[in-house]
Amino acid sequence: MSQAAAFTRYVSDVGLAGRNLWAQKTRTVLTALGIIFGVGAVIGMLAIGAGAREESLRFIEQLGVHNLLIESHPATSDQELQQRRRSSPGLTERDVRILQSNVDVVDLISARKSMHPTRVLPKPAEAMPELFGVRPSYARIHDWKFAEGSAFGEKSDRDSAAVCVLGEGAKVSLFGYTTALGKYLKVNDTWLQVVGVLKPQVSSGSGIAAQDPNLVIYTPLNTYEYRFFDIGGNLKDELAGVDMRLKTGADSSSAARVVTAILNSTHHNTPDFSVTIPAELLAEQQRSQTIFTYVMVAIAAISLLVGGIGIMNIVLATVLERTREIGIRRATGARRSDIIRQFLLESVLISIGGGCVGIAFGYFLSWLIAKGADWKTIVTPASIVIAFGVSVVVGVVFGIYPARKASRIDPIEALRYE
């Protein structure tokens, strides 16, 4: 048989399969619902996973994959603080100098102090921003991106200048959506001039760096020490943390072990600090997201399995209803392969049609989840290809058995069937 004749035959079979399905429109639609919901669920689950992965990766990259972050652990009571101070002075400027002198792979380092202001003017529209005192190097360590202005420099730090940089959330809460550059705000009893506003940053919401970085007022560390007094900081260490960026090519894990050993020595093994390695967090997050995606897709794929069983069930019922038709076709020269192709095409058309509608449903489901649950969702081309490809495979796999069953019907018995 020539290629043209084979193509014509396949086109004719597709047209026949389409007419048979159209003749039973309600049944066809109900059968395709399982595929539609299955494809939509797979795309929706992959969109949730892709959105969560991008958010978490952005947050970890924001921490800096070449950085080390040291966080102090505030005491929970005066008794615990007294117990600690018998062996450890807590996280101090002395630790910063020791680390700077003894860890060769440190490129940039910044001490960090923090306090929760008692009052801020203009009055915040929402939550009270936190005040951070940091060195100018902090901006380069965390690769600050600015919506307005720029970072404060070494001169501002040396002069204890009354300047600040606002996180995006703090700027909106204090000044709304108008420009804040050059304006003044009052933190406790000190007026600060805004020299920069950061672009929106990703917040973890919990765990590492749980403080929303958008809701922070940053000021030079010397300004913080000279102009502010934290009346609620009796249980805290001198420093809230130390941020370090390592030199290019440095091994983060090895550097973290050295830093931990030095601090354990100066703190006499008192567990009042933690060292976070964003590079390891990134690797762990990628592993966790991969497992999460597999689990979510496996759960969603059950819908496709149910849809495939529905296709097989309906096609089997169709075979019984059309037994006489099958007998006539066999008696007029149709081969078993022709009968298999006819019913298999019907299964595949149901799965293809359901897959196309399911893609649209998947987009809608992703949008609904993003709006309703306030989760970021990303529909990727790969998720569409995977979901649609699986739906077609389901149509083929679950259509084979009914098609083979139809092809084995005895023509003579089929012609007698009523």
Residue pairs with C-beta under 8 A, 6 or more apart in sequence:
1 9
10 341
13 338
13 341
13 342
13 345
14 345
14 349
16 342
17 342
17 345
17 346
17 349
18 349
20 318
20 346
21 28
21 346
21 349
21 350
22 28
24 318
27 314
28 350
28 353
31 310
31 311
31 314
31 350
31 354
32 307
32 350
32 351
32 353
32 354
32 357
33 307
33 310
33 354
34 303
34 304
34 306
34 307
34 308
34 309
34 310
34 311
34 354
35 304
35 307
35 308
35 311
35 350
35 351
35 354
35 355
35 358
35 391
35 394
35 395
36 307
36 354
36 357
36 358
36 361
37 303
37 307
37 358
37 361
38 300
38 301
38 302
38 303
38 304
38 305
38 306
38 307
38 358
38 387
38 391
38 394
39 304
39 354
39 355
39 358
39 359
39 361
39 362
39 387
39 388
39 390
39 391
40 358
40 359
40 361
40 362
40 364
40 365
41 300
41 303
41 362
41 365
42 297
42 300
42 301
42 303
42 304
42 362
42 383
42 386
42 387
42 390
43 358
43 359
43 361
43 362
43 363
43 365
43 366
43 379
43 383
43 384
43 387
44 300
44 362
44 365
44 366
44 369
44 377
45 293
45 296
45 297
45 299
45 300
46 293
46 296
46 297
46 379
46 380
46 382
46 383
46 386
46 387
47 362
47 365
47 366
47 369
47 377
47 378
47 379
47 380
47 383
48 296
48 366
48 369
48 375
48 377
49 289
49 292
49 293
49 296
50 377
50 378
50 379
50 380
50 383
51 370
51 375
51 376
51 377
51 378
52 289
52 292
52 375
52 376
53 285
53 286
53 289
53 293
54 376
54 378
55 202
55 376
56 285
56 289
57 282
57 285
57 286
58 202
59 202
59 203
59 204
60 278
60 281
60 282
60 285
61 278
61 282
62 142
62 143
62 201
62 202
62 213
63 69
63 142
63 208
63 209
63 276
63 278
63 281
64 141
64 142
64 143
64 245
64 278
65 252
65 278
65 279
65 282
66 245
66 246
66 248
66 250
66 252
66 279
67 141
67 142
67 243
67 244
67 245
67 246
67 278
68 243
68 244
68 246
68 252
68 255
68 256
68 259
68 275
68 276
68 277
69 208
69 209
69 241
69 242
69 243
69 244
69 275
69 276
69 278
70 91
70 241
70 242
70 243
70 244
70 259
70 263
70 273
70 274
70 275
70 276
71 208
71 240
71 241
71 273
71 274
71 276
72 90
72 91
72 236
72 237
72 239
72 240
72 241
72 272
72 273
73 271
73 272
73 273
73 274
74 235
74 236
74 237
75 81
75 84
75 235
75 236
75 272
76 235
77 235
78 234
78 235
81 234
81 235
84 90
84 270
84 272
87 267
87 268
87 269
87 270
88 266
88 267
88 268
88 270
88 272
89 238
89 266
89 267
90 236
90 237
90 238
90 239
90 267
90 272
91 237
91 238
91 239
91 240
91 241
91 242
91 263
91 272
91 273
92 237
92 238
92 239
93 111
93 238
93 239
94 266
95 239
95 242
95 262
95 263
95 266
96 109
96 111
96 239
96 242
98 262
98 266
99 106
99 109
99 242
99 244
99 259
99 262
99 263
100 106
100 109
102 258
102 262
103 244
103 255
103 258
103 259
103 262
105 246
105 247
105 250
105 251
105 255
106 244
106 245
106 246
106 247
106 255
107 244
107 245
107 246
107 247
107 248
108 137
108 140
108 141
108 244
108 245
109 135
109 137
109 141
109 242
109 243
109 244
109 245
110 134
110 135
110 136
110 137
110 138
110 141
110 221
110 242
110 243
110 244
111 134
111 135
111 221
111 239
111 241
111 242
112 132
112 133
112 134
112 138
112 221
112 239
112 240
112 241
112 242
112 243
113 132
113 133
113 134
113 221
113 224
113 225
113 230
113 238
113 239
113 240
114 130
114 131
114 132
114 133
114 211
114 240
114 241
115 130
115 131
115 228
115 230
115 232
115 233
116 128
116 130
116 131
116 232
117 128
117 129
117 130
117 131
117 187
117 188
117 217
118 188
118 231
119 186
119 188
120 128
120 129
120 174
120 185
120 186
120 187
120 217
121 185
121 186
122 174
122 175
122 185
124 170
124 173
124 174
125 172
125 173
125 174
125 176
126 169
126 173
127 173
127 215
129 166
129 167
129 169
129 170
129 173
129 174
129 215
129 216
129 217
130 211
130 215
130 216
130 217
131 187
131 216
131 217
131 219
131 224
131 228
132 216
132 217
132 218
132 219
132 224
132 240
133 218
133 219
133 220
133 221
133 223
133 224
133 225
133 228
134 218
134 219
134 220
134 221
134 243
135 157
135 220
135 221
136 151
136 152
136 153
136 154
136 156
136 157
136 220
138 218
138 243
139 151
139 165
140 245
141 243
141 244
141 245
142 243
144 151
144 165
144 196
144 198
145 198
145 199
146 196
146 197
146 198
146 199
147 168
147 197
147 198
147 199
148 179
148 180
148 181
148 196
148 197
149 165
149 181
149 194
149 195
149 196
149 197
150 195
150 196
151 165
151 195
151 196
152 161
152 163
152 164
152 165
152 195
152 196
152 219
152 220
155 161
156 163
156 195
156 220
156 223
157 220
157 221
157 222
157 223
158 222
159 222
160 220
160 222
160 223
160 225
160 226
160 227
161 220
161 223
162 190
162 191
162 192
162 193
162 223
162 227
163 192
163 193
163 194
163 195
163 219
163 220
163 223
164 185
164 187
164 192
164 193
164 194
164 195
164 217
164 218
164 219
165 194
165 195
165 196
165 197
165 198
165 217
165 218
165 219
166 174
166 180
166 194
166 196
166 197
166 198
166 216
166 217
166 218
167 198
167 201
167 212
167 213
167 214
167 215
167 216
167 217
167 218
168 197
168 198
168 199
168 200
168 201
168 214
169 200
169 212
169 214
169 215
170 214
170 215
170 216
170 217
171 180
171 194
171 197
173 215
174 180
174 185
175 183
180 194
180 197
181 194
181 195
181 196
181 197
182 193
182 194
183 193
183 194
184 191
184 192
184 193
184 194
185 191
185 192
185 194
185 217
186 192
187 217
187 228
188 228
190 227
190 228
192 217
192 219
192 223
198 213
198 214
200 214
201 213
201 214
202 213
203 212
203 213
203 214
204 210
208 276
208 281
230 236
237 272
244 259
246 252
246 255
252 277
252 278
252 279
252 280
253 277
253 279
253 280
256 275
256 277
259 275
260 275
263 273
263 275
267 273
297 386
301 390
304 390
304 391
304 394
305 394
307 351
307 354
307 391
307 394
308 351
308 394
308 395
308 397
308 398
309 398
311 347
311 350
311 351
311 394
311 395
311 398
311 399
312 347
312 398
312 399
312 401
312 402
315 343
315 346
315 347
315 399
315 402
315 403
316 401
316 402
316 405
318 343
318 346
318 402
319 326
319 343
319 402
319 405
319 406
319 409
322 406
323 409
323 414
323 417
324 414
324 415
324 417
324 418
326 339
326 406
326 409
326 411
326 414
327 409
327 411
327 412
327 413
327 414
327 415
327 417
328 414
328 415
329 338
329 339
330 339
330 409
330 411
330 414
331 411
331 415
336 407
336 408
337 407
339 403
339 406
339 407
340 403
340 404
340 406
340 407
341 403
342 403
342 406
343 399
343 402
343 403
343 406
344 396
344 399
344 400
344 403
346 399
347 395
347 396
347 398
347 399
347 402
347 403
348 392
348 395
348 396
348 399
349 395
350 395
351 391
351 392
351 394
351 395
351 396
351 399
352 391
352 392
352 395
354 391
355 387
355 388
355 391
355 392
356 388
358 387
358 388
358 391
359 384
359 387
359 388
362 379
362 383
362 384
362 387
363 379
366 377
366 378
366 379
367 377
369 375
369 377
370 376
370 377
